[in-house]
Amino acid sequence: MAAIGHAGLSGKPPGALADAIAQVAASIGAPYQTPDQLRRVAEQAVDEVQERVAAMRQNGGLKEVNRSYNAYRKRQIVSGERAIPYSA
């Protein structure tokens, strides 16, 4: 973490910390994405999931999801454990 230094970043603006993190990530070859990049990737993932669910509604694919979830809930009840709700 030579980019940050022993004294840290106390008293420096938040942008300085973000820049230091990006520099350290680049220096060690770690992946780094800005918040805007992460937001775009997340939005793309949400769009893909919504498209898949819409297609499953059309082709009956949600029936298998429902069957699988119902089987899971029954297993949880038998074992005395709570099931994760659909809304989670």
PyMOL Python script that loads the backbone (N, CA, C, O; Angstrom):
from pymol import cmd

cmd.read_pdbstr("""\
ATOM      1  N   MET A   1       0.829  -1.180   0.000  1.00  0.00           N
ATOM      2  CA  MET A   1       0.000   0.000   0.000  1.00  0.00           C
ATOM      3  C   MET A   1       0.876   1.246   0.000  1.00  0.00           C
ATOM      4  O   MET A   1       0.606   2.217   0.707  1.00  0.00           O
ATOM      5  N   ALA A   2       1.891   1.200  -0.777  1.00  0.00           N
ATOM      6  CA  ALA A   2       2.801   2.335  -0.839  1.00  0.00           C
ATOM      7  C   ALA A   2       2.103   3.591  -1.341  1.00  0.00           C
ATOM      8  O   ALA A   2       2.516   4.701  -1.005  1.00  0.00           O
ATOM      9  N   ALA A   3       1.063   3.435  -2.133  1.00  0.00           N
ATOM     10  CA  ALA A   3       0.350   4.603  -2.658  1.00  0.00           C
ATOM     11  C   ALA A   3      -0.351   5.359  -1.537  1.00  0.00           C
ATOM     12  O   ALA A   3      -0.568   6.566  -1.645  1.00  0.00           O
ATOM     13  N   ILE A   4      -0.706   4.663  -0.468  1.00  0.00           N
ATOM     14  CA  ILE A   4      -1.377   5.322   0.649  1.00  0.00           C
ATOM     15  C   ILE A   4      -0.344   5.826   1.652  1.00  0.00           C
ATOM     16  O   ILE A   4      -0.486   6.931   2.176  1.00  0.00           O
ATOM     17  N   GLY A   5       0.668   5.053   1.921  1.00  0.00           N
ATOM     18  CA  GLY A   5       1.733   5.497   2.812  1.00  0.00           C
ATOM     19  C   GLY A   5       1.441   5.179   4.269  1.00  0.00           C
ATOM     20  O   GLY A   5       0.317   4.835   4.635  1.00  0.00           O
ATOM     21  N   HIS A   6       2.458   5.299   5.079  1.00  0.00           N
ATOM     22  CA  HIS A   6       2.347   4.954   6.497  1.00  0.00           C
ATOM     23  C   HIS A   6       1.444   5.910   7.263  1.00  0.00           C
ATOM     24  O   HIS A   6       0.800   5.510   8.233  1.00  0.00           O
ATOM     25  N   ALA A   7       1.390   7.150   6.844  1.00  0.00           N
ATOM     26  CA  ALA A   7       0.588   8.144   7.559  1.00  0.00           C
ATOM     27  C   ALA A   7      -0.892   8.035   7.219  1.00  0.00           C
ATOM     28  O   ALA A   7      -1.723   8.698   7.840  1.00  0.00           O
ATOM     29  N   GLY A   8      -1.223   7.213   6.248  1.00  0.00           N
ATOM     30  CA  GLY A   8      -2.617   7.063   5.857  1.00  0.00           C
ATOM     31  C   GLY A   8      -3.093   8.253   5.046  1.00  0.00           C
ATOM     32  O   GLY A   8      -2.287   8.973   4.456  1.00  0.00           O
ATOM     33  N   LEU A   9      -4.395   8.458   5.018  1.00  0.00           N
ATOM     34  CA  LEU A   9      -4.976   9.544   4.246  1.00  0.00           C
ATOM     35  C   LEU A   9      -5.773  10.498   5.115  1.00  0.00           C
ATOM     36  O   LEU A   9      -6.618  11.241   4.615  1.00  0.00           O
ATOM     37  N   SER A  10      -5.512  10.481   6.398  1.00  0.00           N
ATOM     38  CA  SER A  10      -6.284  11.340   7.292  1.00  0.00           C
ATOM     39  C   SER A  10      -6.127  12.795   6.875  1.00  0.00           C
ATOM     40  O   SER A  10      -5.026  13.264   6.585  1.00  0.00           O
ATOM     41  N   GLY A  11      -7.246  13.489   6.854  1.00  0.00           N
ATOM     42  CA  GLY A  11      -7.247  14.893   6.496  1.00  0.00           C
ATOM     43  C   GLY A  11      -7.307  15.151   5.005  1.00  0.00           C
ATOM     44  O   GLY A  11      -7.344  16.306   4.581  1.00  0.00           O
ATOM     45  N   LYS A  12      -7.317  14.106   4.207  1.00  0.00           N
ATOM     46  CA  LYS A  12      -7.387  14.273   2.756  1.00  0.00           C
ATOM     47  C   LYS A  12      -8.833  14.049   2.295  1.00  0.00           C
ATOM     48  O   LYS A  12      -9.600  13.362   2.969  1.00  0.00           O
ATOM     49  N   PRO A  13      -9.198  14.620   1.166  1.00  0.00           N
ATOM     50  CA  PRO A  13     -10.568  14.462   0.676  1.00  0.00           C
ATOM     51  C   PRO A  13     -10.859  13.020   0.257  1.00  0.00           C
ATOM     52  O   PRO A  13      -9.938  12.268  -0.063  1.00  0.00           O
ATOM     53  N   PRO A  14     -12.151  12.630   0.257  1.00  0.00           N
ATOM     54  CA  PRO A  14     -12.515  11.258  -0.124  1.00  0.00           C
ATOM     55  C   PRO A  14     -12.004  10.867  -1.503  1.00  0.00           C
ATOM     56  O   PRO A  14     -11.665   9.706  -1.731  1.00  0.00           O
ATOM     57  N   GLY A  15     -11.944  11.809  -2.412  1.00  0.00           N
ATOM     58  CA  GLY A  15     -11.439  11.504  -3.751  1.00  0.00           C
ATOM     59  C   GLY A  15     -10.015  10.998  -3.728  1.00  0.00           C
ATOM     60  O   GLY A  15      -9.629  10.166  -4.548  1.00  0.00           O
ATOM     61  N   ALA A  16      -9.231  11.504  -2.783  1.00  0.00           N
ATOM     62  CA  ALA A  16      -7.840  11.051  -2.662  1.00  0.00           C
ATOM     63  C   ALA A  16      -7.786   9.587  -2.268  1.00  0.00           C
ATOM     64  O   ALA A  16      -6.944   8.837  -2.761  1.00  0.00           O
ATOM     65  N   LEU A  17      -8.679   9.181  -1.384  1.00  0.00           N
ATOM     66  CA  LEU A  17      -8.740   7.772  -0.988  1.00  0.00           C
ATOM     67  C   LEU A  17      -9.142   6.906  -2.173  1.00  0.00           C
ATOM     68  O   LEU A  17      -8.540   5.860  -2.414  1.00  0.00           O
ATOM     69  N   ALA A  18     -10.155   7.339  -2.910  1.00  0.00           N
ATOM     70  CA  ALA A  18     -10.604   6.573  -4.080  1.00  0.00           C
ATOM     71  C   ALA A  18      -9.480   6.446  -5.101  1.00  0.00           C
ATOM     72  O   ALA A  18      -9.282   5.376  -5.676  1.00  0.00           O
ATOM     73  N   ASP A  19      -8.746   7.526  -5.328  1.00  0.00           N
ATOM     74  CA  ASP A  19      -7.629   7.482  -6.270  1.00  0.00           C
ATOM     75  C   ASP A  19      -6.541   6.533  -5.782  1.00  0.00           C
ATOM     76  O   ASP A  19      -5.972   5.776  -6.568  1.00  0.00           O
ATOM     77  N   ALA A  20      -6.253   6.577  -4.486  1.00  0.00           N
ATOM     78  CA  ALA A  20      -5.225   5.702  -3.924  1.00  0.00           C
ATOM     79  C   ALA A  20      -5.627   4.239  -4.060  1.00  0.00           C
ATOM     80  O   ALA A  20      -4.795   3.391  -4.382  1.00  0.00           O
ATOM     81  N   ILE A  21      -6.898   3.941  -3.814  1.00  0.00           N
ATOM     82  CA  ILE A  21      -7.375   2.560  -3.950  1.00  0.00           C
ATOM     83  C   ILE A  21      -7.235   2.094  -5.393  1.00  0.00           C
ATOM     84  O   ILE A  21      -6.791   0.974  -5.649  1.00  0.00           O
ATOM     85  N   ALA A  22      -7.612   2.949  -6.330  1.00  0.00           N
ATOM     86  CA  ALA A  22      -7.494   2.598  -7.750  1.00  0.00           C
ATOM     87  C   ALA A  22      -6.033   2.358  -8.126  1.00  0.00           C
ATOM     88  O   ALA A  22      -5.733   1.428  -8.875  1.00  0.00           O
ATOM     89  N   GLN A  23      -5.123   3.187  -7.614  1.00  0.00           N
ATOM     90  CA  GLN A  23      -3.699   3.029  -7.922  1.00  0.00           C
ATOM     91  C   GLN A  23      -3.148   1.726  -7.350  1.00  0.00           C
ATOM     92  O   GLN A  23      -2.406   1.011  -8.025  1.00  0.00           O
ATOM     93  N   VAL A  24      -3.507   1.424  -6.119  1.00  0.00           N
ATOM     94  CA  VAL A  24      -3.023   0.191  -5.493  1.00  0.00           C
ATOM     95  C   VAL A  24      -3.589  -1.022  -6.229  1.00  0.00           C
ATOM     96  O   VAL A  24      -2.870  -1.988  -6.488  1.00  0.00           O
ATOM     97  N   ALA A  25      -4.876  -0.969  -6.563  1.00  0.00           N
ATOM     98  CA  ALA A  25      -5.487  -2.085  -7.297  1.00  0.00           C
ATOM     99  C   ALA A  25      -4.764  -2.310  -8.616  1.00  0.00           C
ATOM    100  O   ALA A  25      -4.476  -3.449  -8.982  1.00  0.00           O
ATOM    101  N   ALA A  26      -4.469  -1.228  -9.331  1.00  0.00           N
ATOM    102  CA  ALA A  26      -3.765  -1.355 -10.607  1.00  0.00           C
ATOM    103  C   ALA A  26      -2.357  -1.899 -10.407  1.00  0.00           C
ATOM    104  O   ALA A  26      -1.878  -2.698 -11.213  1.00  0.00           O
ATOM    105  N   SER A  27      -1.696  -1.475  -9.344  1.00  0.00           N
ATOM    106  CA  SER A  27      -0.310  -1.896  -9.131  1.00  0.00           C
ATOM    107  C   SER A  27      -0.189  -3.373  -8.780  1.00  0.00           C
ATOM    108  O   SER A  27       0.842  -3.991  -9.045  1.00  0.00           O
ATOM    109  N   ILE A  28      -1.239  -3.946  -8.185  1.00  0.00           N
ATOM    110  CA  ILE A  28      -1.181  -5.369  -7.844  1.00  0.00           C
ATOM    111  C   ILE A  28      -1.995  -6.229  -8.801  1.00  0.00           C
ATOM    112  O   ILE A  28      -2.113  -7.441  -8.619  1.00  0.00           O
ATOM    113  N   GLY A  29      -2.558  -5.585  -9.827  1.00  0.00           N
ATOM    114  CA  GLY A  29      -3.307  -6.333 -10.832  1.00  0.00           C
ATOM    115  C   GLY A  29      -4.696  -6.751 -10.384  1.00  0.00           C
ATOM    116  O   GLY A  29      -5.294  -7.654 -10.970  1.00  0.00           O
ATOM    117  N   ALA A  30      -5.208  -6.106  -9.356  1.00  0.00           N
ATOM    118  CA  ALA A  30      -6.553  -6.438  -8.857  1.00  0.00           C
ATOM    119  C   ALA A  30      -7.603  -5.702  -9.681  1.00  0.00           C
ATOM    120  O   ALA A  30      -7.377  -4.570 -10.110  1.00  0.00           O
ATOM    121  N   PRO A  31      -8.745  -6.336  -9.903  1.00  0.00           N
ATOM    122  CA  PRO A  31      -9.805  -5.632 -10.634  1.00  0.00           C
ATOM    123  C   PRO A  31     -10.340  -4.469  -9.811  1.00  0.00           C
ATOM    124  O   PRO A  31     -10.466  -4.564  -8.590  1.00  0.00           O
ATOM    125  N   TYR A  32     -10.649  -3.389 -10.483  1.00  0.00           N
ATOM    126  CA  TYR A  32     -11.208  -2.219  -9.811  1.00  0.00           C
ATOM    127  C   TYR A  32     -12.212  -1.569 -10.750  1.00  0.00           C
ATOM    128  O   TYR A  32     -11.937  -1.380 -11.935  1.00  0.00           O
ATOM    129  N   GLN A  33     -13.360  -1.236 -10.221  1.00  0.00           N
ATOM    130  CA  GLN A  33     -14.378  -0.536 -10.994  1.00  0.00           C
ATOM    131  C   GLN A  33     -14.879   0.648 -10.193  1.00  0.00           C
ATOM    132  O   GLN A  33     -15.027   0.581  -8.973  1.00  0.00           O
ATOM    133  N   THR A  34     -15.134   1.728 -10.903  1.00  0.00           N
ATOM    134  CA  THR A  34     -15.697   2.904 -10.240  1.00  0.00           C
ATOM    135  C   THR A  34     -17.148   2.607  -9.875  1.00  0.00           C
ATOM    136  O   THR A  34     -17.741   1.672 -10.413  1.00  0.00           O
ATOM    137  N   PRO A  35     -17.727   3.395  -8.966  1.00  0.00           N
ATOM    138  CA  PRO A  35     -19.143   3.199  -8.648  1.00  0.00           C
ATOM    139  C   PRO A  35     -20.044   3.274  -9.892  1.00  0.00           C
ATOM    140  O   PRO A  35     -21.010   2.519 -10.000  1.00  0.00           O
ATOM    141  N   ASP A  36     -19.737   4.166 -10.814  1.00  0.00           N
ATOM    142  CA  ASP A  36     -20.538   4.255 -12.042  1.00  0.00           C
ATOM    143  C   ASP A  36     -20.416   2.989 -12.884  1.00  0.00           C
ATOM    144  O   ASP A  36     -21.405   2.514 -13.444  1.00  0.00           O
ATOM    145  N   GLN A  37     -19.206   2.445 -12.973  1.00  0.00           N
ATOM    146  CA  GLN A  37     -19.018   1.196 -13.719  1.00  0.00           C
ATOM    147  C   GLN A  37     -19.783   0.057 -13.050  1.00  0.00           C
ATOM    148  O   GLN A  37     -20.448  -0.729 -13.724  1.00  0.00           O
ATOM    149  N   LEU A  38     -19.687  -0.030 -11.727  1.00  0.00           N
ATOM    150  CA  LEU A  38     -20.415  -1.073 -10.998  1.00  0.00           C
ATOM    151  C   LEU A  38     -21.923  -0.936 -11.205  1.00  0.00           C
ATOM    152  O   LEU A  38     -22.623  -1.930 -11.393  1.00  0.00           O
ATOM    153  N   ARG A  39     -22.413   0.295 -11.169  1.00  0.00           N
ATOM    154  CA  ARG A  39     -23.841   0.538 -11.364  1.00  0.00           C
ATOM    155  C   ARG A  39     -24.286   0.066 -12.749  1.00  0.00           C
ATOM    156  O   ARG A  39     -25.340  -0.554 -12.892  1.00  0.00           O
ATOM    157  N   ARG A  40     -23.474   0.364 -13.767  1.00  0.00           N
ATOM    158  CA  ARG A  40     -23.824  -0.072 -15.129  1.00  0.00           C
ATOM    159  C   ARG A  40     -23.855  -1.590 -15.230  1.00  0.00           C
ATOM    160  O   ARG A  40     -24.764  -2.158 -15.834  1.00  0.00           O
ATOM    161  N   VAL A  41     -22.862  -2.243 -14.640  1.00  0.00           N
ATOM    162  CA  VAL A  41     -22.816  -3.710 -14.667  1.00  0.00           C
ATOM    163  C   VAL A  41     -24.023  -4.285 -13.938  1.00  0.00           C
ATOM    164  O   VAL A  41     -24.641  -5.239 -14.412  1.00  0.00           O
ATOM    165  N   ALA A  42     -24.361  -3.707 -12.786  1.00  0.00           N
ATOM    166  CA  ALA A  42     -25.518  -4.182 -12.015  1.00  0.00           C
ATOM    167  C   ALA A  42     -26.812  -3.966 -12.792  1.00  0.00           C
ATOM    168  O   ALA A  42     -27.677  -4.841 -12.808  1.00  0.00           O
ATOM    169  N   GLU A  43     -26.950  -2.819 -13.431  1.00  0.00           N
ATOM    170  CA  GLU A  43     -28.158  -2.550 -14.219  1.00  0.00           C
ATOM    171  C   GLU A  43     -28.287  -3.530 -15.369  1.00  0.00           C
ATOM    172  O   GLU A  43     -29.391  -3.983 -15.672  1.00  0.00           O
ATOM    173  N   GLN A  44     -27.167  -3.870 -16.022  1.00  0.00           N
ATOM    174  CA  GLN A  44     -27.195  -4.858 -17.097  1.00  0.00           C
ATOM    175  C   GLN A  44     -27.628  -6.226 -16.572  1.00  0.00           C
ATOM    176  O   GLN A  44     -28.403  -6.931 -17.219  1.00  0.00           O
ATOM    177  N   ALA A  45     -27.119  -6.596 -15.394  1.00  0.00           N
ATOM    178  CA  ALA A  45     -27.482  -7.885 -14.807  1.00  0.00           C
ATOM    179  C   ALA A  45     -28.975  -7.921 -14.477  1.00  0.00           C
ATOM    180  O   ALA A  45     -29.641  -8.927 -14.721  1.00  0.00           O
ATOM    181  N   VAL A  46     -29.496  -6.835 -13.928  1.00  0.00           N
ATOM    182  CA  VAL A  46     -30.924  -6.770 -13.606  1.00  0.00           C
ATOM    183  C   VAL A  46     -31.752  -6.873 -14.888  1.00  0.00           C
ATOM    184  O   VAL A  46     -32.751  -7.590 -14.931  1.00  0.00           O
ATOM    185  N   ASP A  47     -31.336  -6.158 -15.924  1.00  0.00           N
ATOM    186  CA  ASP A  47     -32.048  -6.230 -17.202  1.00  0.00           C
ATOM    187  C   ASP A  47     -32.069  -7.655 -17.744  1.00  0.00           C
ATOM    188  O   ASP A  47     -33.095  -8.115 -18.245  1.00  0.00           O
ATOM    189  N   GLU A  48     -30.931  -8.358 -17.645  1.00  0.00           N
ATOM    190  CA  GLU A  48     -30.864  -9.741 -18.124  1.00  0.00           C
ATOM    191  C   GLU A  48     -31.801 -10.647 -17.336  1.00  0.00           C
ATOM    192  O   GLU A  48     -32.495 -11.480 -17.918  1.00  0.00           O
ATOM    193  N   VAL A  49     -31.822 -10.489 -16.024  1.00  0.00           N
ATOM    194  CA  VAL A  49     -32.711 -11.311 -15.194  1.00  0.00           C
ATOM    195  C   VAL A  49     -34.167 -11.025 -15.546  1.00  0.00           C
ATOM    196  O   VAL A  49     -34.969 -11.952 -15.666  1.00  0.00           O
ATOM    197  N   GLN A  50     -34.511  -9.762 -15.709  1.00  0.00           N
ATOM    198  CA  GLN A  50     -35.887  -9.418 -16.058  1.00  0.00           C
ATOM    199  C   GLN A  50     -36.275 -10.005 -17.403  1.00  0.00           C
ATOM    200  O   GLN A  50     -37.398 -10.482 -17.569  1.00  0.00           O
ATOM    201  N   GLU A  51     -35.362  -9.976 -18.365  1.00  0.00           N
ATOM    202  CA  GLU A  51     -35.634 -10.583 -19.673  1.00  0.00           C
ATOM    203  C   GLU A  51     -35.833 -12.088 -19.554  1.00  0.00           C
ATOM    204  O   GLU A  51     -36.723 -12.651 -20.193  1.00  0.00           O
ATOM    205  N   ARG A  52     -35.002 -12.747 -18.733  1.00  0.00           N
ATOM    206  CA  ARG A  52     -35.131 -14.196 -18.553  1.00  0.00           C
ATOM    207  C   ARG A  52     -36.453 -14.553 -17.886  1.00  0.00           C
ATOM    208  O   ARG A  52     -37.106 -15.519 -18.279  1.00  0.00           O
ATOM    209  N   VAL A  53     -36.850 -13.779 -16.879  1.00  0.00           N
ATOM    210  CA  VAL A  53     -38.116 -14.040 -16.197  1.00  0.00           C
ATOM    211  C   VAL A  53     -39.280 -13.820 -17.158  1.00  0.00           C
ATOM    212  O   VAL A  53     -40.229 -14.604 -17.170  1.00  0.00           O
ATOM    213  N   ALA A  54     -39.217 -12.766 -17.958  1.00  0.00           N
ATOM    214  CA  ALA A  54     -40.278 -12.508 -18.934  1.00  0.00           C
ATOM    215  C   ALA A  54     -40.382 -13.663 -19.928  1.00  0.00           C
ATOM    216  O   ALA A  54     -41.483 -14.084 -20.280  1.00  0.00           O
ATOM    217  N   ALA A  55     -39.237 -14.174 -20.378  1.00  0.00           N
ATOM    218  CA  ALA A  55     -39.251 -15.310 -21.304  1.00  0.00           C
ATOM    219  C   ALA A  55     -39.822 -16.546 -20.624  1.00  0.00           C
ATOM    220  O   ALA A  55     -40.570 -17.303 -21.242  1.00  0.00           O
ATOM    221  N   MET A  56     -39.475 -16.757 -19.353  1.00  0.00           N
ATOM    222  CA  MET A  56     -39.985 -17.918 -18.627  1.00  0.00           C
ATOM    223  C   MET A  56     -41.493 -17.815 -18.424  1.00  0.00           C
ATOM    224  O   MET A  56     -42.190 -18.830 -18.421  1.00  0.00           O
ATOM    225  N   ARG A  57     -41.993 -16.608 -18.256  1.00  0.00           N
ATOM    226  CA  ARG A  57     -43.448 -16.430 -18.153  1.00  0.00           C
ATOM    227  C   ARG A  57     -44.124 -16.869 -19.448  1.00  0.00           C
ATOM    228  O   ARG A  57     -45.200 -17.467 -19.427  1.00  0.00           O
ATOM    229  N   GLN A  58     -43.487 -16.568 -20.568  1.00  0.00           N
ATOM    230  CA  GLN A  58     -44.053 -16.895 -21.871  1.00  0.00           C
ATOM    231  C   GLN A  58     -43.965 -18.390 -22.187  1.00  0.00           C
ATOM    232  O   GLN A  58     -44.886 -18.959 -22.773  1.00  0.00           O
ATOM    233  N   ASN A  59     -42.854 -19.022 -21.798  1.00  0.00           N
ATOM    234  CA  ASN A  59     -42.654 -20.419 -22.197  1.00  0.00           C
ATOM    235  C   ASN A  59     -42.957 -21.437 -21.094  1.00  0.00           C
ATOM    236  O   ASN A  59     -42.679 -22.626 -21.252  1.00  0.00           O
ATOM    237  N   GLY A  60     -43.525 -20.974 -19.984  1.00  0.00           N
ATOM    238  CA  GLY A  60     -43.889 -21.893 -18.907  1.00  0.00           C
ATOM    239  C   GLY A  60     -42.741 -22.286 -18.005  1.00  0.00           C
ATOM    240  O   GLY A  60     -42.893 -23.172 -17.164  1.00  0.00           O
ATOM    241  N   GLY A  61     -41.598 -21.648 -18.161  1.00  0.00           N
ATOM    242  CA  GLY A  61     -40.424 -21.989 -17.370  1.00  0.00           C
ATOM    243  C   GLY A  61     -40.570 -21.708 -15.885  1.00  0.00           C
ATOM    244  O   GLY A  61     -39.865 -22.305 -15.072  1.00  0.00           O
ATOM    245  N   LEU A  62     -41.468 -20.812 -15.520  1.00  0.00           N
ATOM    246  CA  LEU A  62     -41.647 -20.512 -14.102  1.00  0.00           C
ATOM    247  C   LEU A  62     -42.312 -21.670 -13.360  1.00  0.00           C
ATOM    248  O   LEU A  62     -42.206 -21.763 -12.138  1.00  0.00           O
ATOM    249  N   LYS A  63     -42.985 -22.538 -14.081  1.00  0.00           N
ATOM    250  CA  LYS A  63     -43.598 -23.706 -13.426  1.00  0.00           C
ATOM    251  C   LYS A  63     -42.523 -24.552 -12.756  1.00  0.00           C
ATOM    252  O   LYS A  63     -42.711 -25.028 -11.637  1.00  0.00           O
ATOM    253  N   GLU A  64     -41.409 -24.737 -13.432  1.00  0.00           N
ATOM    254  CA  GLU A  64     -40.316 -25.527 -12.860  1.00  0.00           C
ATOM    255  C   GLU A  64     -39.713 -24.807 -11.654  1.00  0.00           C
ATOM    256  O   GLU A  64     -39.367 -25.447 -10.661  1.00  0.00           O
ATOM    257  N   VAL A  65     -39.586 -23.495 -11.732  1.00  0.00           N
ATOM    258  CA  VAL A  65     -39.076 -22.726 -10.599  1.00  0.00           C
ATOM    259  C   VAL A  65     -40.007 -22.890  -9.404  1.00  0.00           C
ATOM    260  O   VAL A  65     -39.552 -23.101  -8.280  1.00  0.00           O
ATOM    261  N   ASN A  66     -41.314 -22.793  -9.652  1.00  0.00           N
ATOM    262  CA  ASN A  66     -42.290 -22.948  -8.573  1.00  0.00           C
ATOM    263  C   ASN A  66     -42.242 -24.358  -7.980  1.00  0.00           C
ATOM    264  O   ASN A  66     -42.305 -24.513  -6.761  1.00  0.00           O
ATOM    265  N   ARG A  67     -42.132 -25.379  -8.820  1.00  0.00           N
ATOM    266  CA  ARG A  67     -42.038 -26.762  -8.335  1.00  0.00           C
ATOM    267  C   ARG A  67     -40.803 -26.929  -7.454  1.00  0.00           C
ATOM    268  O   ARG A  67     -40.863 -27.536  -6.385  1.00  0.00           O
ATOM    269  N   SER A  68     -39.695 -26.385  -7.919  1.00  0.00           N
ATOM    270  CA  SER A  68     -38.451 -26.494  -7.176  1.00  0.00           C
ATOM    271  C   SER A  68     -38.558 -25.779  -5.826  1.00  0.00           C
ATOM    272  O   SER A  68     -38.104 -26.300  -4.807  1.00  0.00           O
ATOM    273  N   TYR A  69     -39.157 -24.594  -5.822  1.00  0.00           N
ATOM    274  CA  TYR A  69     -39.297 -23.840  -4.575  1.00  0.00           C
ATOM    275  C   TYR A  69     -40.232 -24.562  -3.610  1.00  0.00           C
ATOM    276  O   TYR A  69     -39.960 -24.620  -2.411  1.00  0.00           O
ATOM    277  N   ASN A  70     -41.321 -25.105  -4.117  1.00  0.00           N
ATOM    278  CA  ASN A  70     -42.252 -25.836  -3.254  1.00  0.00           C
ATOM    279  C   ASN A  70     -41.578 -27.064  -2.638  1.00  0.00           C
ATOM    280  O   ASN A  70     -41.791 -27.368  -1.465  1.00  0.00           O
ATOM    281  N   ALA A  71     -40.765 -27.769  -3.432  1.00  0.00           N
ATOM    282  CA  ALA A  71     -40.036 -28.927  -2.901  1.00  0.00           C
ATOM    283  C   ALA A  71     -39.055 -28.474  -1.814  1.00  0.00           C
ATOM    284  O   ALA A  71     -38.917 -29.130  -0.781  1.00  0.00           O
ATOM    285  N   TYR A  72     -38.388 -27.366  -2.053  1.00  0.00           N
ATOM    286  CA  TYR A  72     -37.457 -26.811  -1.059  1.00  0.00           C
ATOM    287  C   TYR A  72     -38.193 -26.472   0.230  1.00  0.00           C
ATOM    288  O   TYR A  72     -37.725 -26.807   1.319  1.00  0.00           O
ATOM    289  N   ARG A  73     -39.342 -25.810   0.116  1.00  0.00           N
ATOM    290  CA  ARG A  73     -40.109 -25.440   1.316  1.00  0.00           C
ATOM    291  C   ARG A  73     -40.533 -26.680   2.098  1.00  0.00           C
ATOM    292  O   ARG A  73     -40.466 -26.697   3.327  1.00  0.00           O
ATOM    293  N   LYS A  74     -40.965 -27.706   1.390  1.00  0.00           N
ATOM    294  CA  LYS A  74     -41.373 -28.941   2.075  1.00  0.00           C
ATOM    295  C   LYS A  74     -40.187 -29.569   2.806  1.00  0.00           C
ATOM    296  O   LYS A  74     -40.342 -30.051   3.928  1.00  0.00           O
ATOM    297  N   ARG A  75     -39.010 -29.572   2.188  1.00  0.00           N
ATOM    298  CA  ARG A  75     -37.816 -30.111   2.857  1.00  0.00           C
ATOM    299  C   ARG A  75     -37.492 -29.304   4.106  1.00  0.00           C
ATOM    300  O   ARG A  75     -37.113 -29.870   5.131  1.00  0.00           O
ATOM    301  N   GLN A  76     -37.638 -27.988   4.027  1.00  0.00           N
ATOM    302  CA  GLN A  76     -37.354 -27.138   5.179  1.00  0.00           C
ATOM    303  C   GLN A  76     -38.340 -27.417   6.312  1.00  0.00           C
ATOM    304  O   GLN A  76     -37.947 -27.476   7.477  1.00  0.00           O
ATOM    305  N   ILE A  77     -39.603 -27.588   5.980  1.00  0.00           N
ATOM    306  CA  ILE A  77     -40.624 -27.876   6.994  1.00  0.00           C
ATOM    307  C   ILE A  77     -40.320 -29.196   7.681  1.00  0.00           C
ATOM    308  O   ILE A  77     -40.388 -29.292   8.907  1.00  0.00           O
ATOM    309  N   VAL A  78     -39.982 -30.223   6.893  1.00  0.00           N
ATOM    310  CA  VAL A  78     -39.686 -31.532   7.464  1.00  0.00           C
ATOM    311  C   VAL A  78     -38.481 -31.457   8.393  1.00  0.00           C
ATOM    312  O   VAL A  78     -38.449 -32.120   9.430  1.00  0.00           O
ATOM    313  N   SER A  79     -37.485 -30.647   8.020  1.00  0.00           N
ATOM    314  CA  SER A  79     -36.300 -30.555   8.862  1.00  0.00           C
ATOM    315  C   SER A  79     -36.455 -29.540   9.991  1.00  0.00           C
ATOM    316  O   SER A  79     -35.536 -29.353  10.788  1.00  0.00           O
ATOM    317  N   GLY A  80     -37.617 -28.881  10.062  1.00  0.00           N
ATOM    318  CA  GLY A  80     -37.876 -27.914  11.122  1.00  0.00           C
ATOM    319  C   GLY A  80     -37.181 -26.585  10.936  1.00  0.00           C
ATOM    320  O   GLY A  80     -37.040 -25.820  11.890  1.00  0.00           O
ATOM    321  N   GLU A  81     -36.745 -26.298   9.726  1.00  0.00           N
ATOM    322  CA  GLU A  81     -36.059 -25.044   9.454  1.00  0.00           C
ATOM    323  C   GLU A  81     -36.947 -24.115   8.642  1.00  0.00           C
ATOM    324  O   GLU A  81     -37.842 -24.553   7.920  1.00  0.00           O
ATOM    325  N   ARG A  82     -36.681 -22.833   8.777  1.00  0.00           N
ATOM    326  CA  ARG A  82     -37.451 -21.839   8.022  1.00  0.00           C
ATOM    327  C   ARG A  82     -36.981 -21.812   6.566  1.00  0.00           C
ATOM    328  O   ARG A  82     -35.801 -22.009   6.279  1.00  0.00           O
ATOM    329  N   ALA A  83     -37.902 -21.572   5.676  1.00  0.00           N
ATOM    330  CA  ALA A  83     -37.576 -21.441   4.261  1.00  0.00           C
ATOM    331  C   ALA A  83     -37.387 -19.964   3.935  1.00  0.00           C
ATOM    332  O   ALA A  83     -38.054 -19.102   4.506  1.00  0.00           O
ATOM    333  N   ILE A  84     -36.484 -19.687   3.027  1.00  0.00           N
ATOM    334  CA  ILE A  84     -36.289 -18.329   2.550  1.00  0.00           C
ATOM    335  C   ILE A  84     -37.485 -17.982   1.662  1.00  0.00           C
ATOM    336  O   ILE A  84     -37.761 -18.707   0.706  1.00  0.00           O
ATOM    337  N   PRO A  85     -38.202 -16.888   1.953  1.00  0.00           N
ATOM    338  CA  PRO A  85     -39.383 -16.554   1.149  1.00  0.00           C
ATOM    339  C   PRO A  85     -39.013 -16.073  -0.246  1.00  0.00           C
ATOM    340  O   PRO A  85     -37.895 -15.614  -0.480  1.00  0.00           O
ATOM    341  N   TYR A  86     -39.959 -16.181  -1.167  1.00  0.00           N
ATOM    342  CA  TYR A  86     -39.774 -15.676  -2.520  1.00  0.00           C
ATOM    343  C   TYR A  86     -39.308 -14.222  -2.493  1.00  0.00           C
ATOM    344  O   TYR A  86     -38.461 -13.817  -3.288  1.00  0.00           O
ATOM    345  N   SER A  87     -39.864 -13.451  -1.579  1.00  0.00           N
ATOM    346  CA  SER A  87     -39.596 -12.010  -1.563  1.00  0.00           C
ATOM    347  C   SER A  87     -38.190 -11.656  -1.105  1.00  0.00           C
ATOM    348  O   SER A  87     -37.794 -10.493  -1.192  1.00  0.00           O
ATOM    349  N   ALA A  88     -37.432 -12.621  -0.621  1.00  0.00           N
ATOM    350  CA  ALA A  88     -36.082 -12.324  -0.109  1.00  0.00           C
ATOM    351  C   ALA A  88     -35.109 -12.044  -1.230  1.00  0.00           C
ATOM    352  O   ALA A  88     -33.935 -11.777  -0.975  1.00  0.00           O
TER     353      ALA A  88
END
""", "prot")
cmd.dss("prot")
cmd.show_as("cartoon", "prot")
cmd.util.cbc("prot")
cmd.orient("prot")
